[in-house]
Amino acid sequence: MAINATAMARTTASAAVTGGGGRSILSSQRLFLQSCNYCSYLQTLNRATSLRLYSSLFTIQENTQNHHIRRFRPICKAADSTQPTTTAADKSIVPDDEFSLAKVSFGVIGLGVGITLLSYGFGAYFNILPGSEWSAILLTYGFPLAIIGMALKYAELKPVPCLTHSDAQKLRENCATPILKQVRNDVTRYRYGDEQHLDEALKRIFQYGQGGGIPRRSAPVLQMIREEVTEDGKYCLLLVFEAKALQLSDFEQRQAKFASFFGPGITAEVVKGDKDLYEVRLISNTIL
């Protein structure tokens, strides 16, 4: 637009010169001034238009940023709402599905193998099953295996259930004392020849048949164990006993003996459970 105005001014000036005279010069000057004013007007109009376009672009950019901020706000709230779930997951029960030979009953294995060999040996001996030439060997090995399996099954002491919280499992390796680890491993496997779990420990703590002790028939029986974390973040191995003939005071009087026998490095606490159950908490003093 500015180029067209300049061309028009030049055309007007040339026309004035060809016309001749003072009037032509005055008219040409007037036309020249008008053309300059018109050019200034066009430049001002262009600046105003540029400012409007710039302000419009700034407004659109600002609205876009605000729109993105509003879109990201729900995402932040969703992240905050997931934090309590992680805390709750630390208190979940860890399933004890790890395979170990200690969890296998040798009495069941011996009895099963022995009976299988005896059955096939008798069947082969009477020609009911093939392999009559092997019947003597099958009967020779099957009979003692069956006897040993029956003996192990009779003297078998089954493991007690163990409930482990996920947070306690993380602390076990570094915070549990060697004695607490040994106690957990002993009571969660098959044992043979013992009347009950922790028999030797309970005999010394409750002093069966001695002065100030209790009768052996009134001895507490271990029902289960639990691995927990105390409120102050310490590892705790909890022993649950069933004792129908005992009172809470019988356990409280021997609280120090529990701590000394399963120590060092632990603190013992006694709590009354449901009905005839009593809980002995062995708390490790080791803190990460």
NORHU-V301923 format. One line per field, one symbol per residue. ss: DSSP state (a for helix, b for strand, c for the rest). Layout:
ss->???
//
This chain:
ss->caaaaaaaaaaaaaaaaaaccaaaaaaaaaaaaaaaaaaaaaaaaaaaaaaaaaaaaaaaaaaaaaaaaaaaaaaaaaaaacaaaaaaacccbbccccccaaaccaaaaaaaaaaaaaaaaaaaaccccccaaaaaaaaaaaaaaaaaaaaaaacbbcccbbbbbaaaaaaaaaaccaaaaaaaaaacccbbccccccaaaaaaaacccccccccaaaccbbbbbbbbbcccccbbbbbbbbcccccaaaaaccaaaaaaaccccbbbbbbbccccbbbbbbbbcccc
//
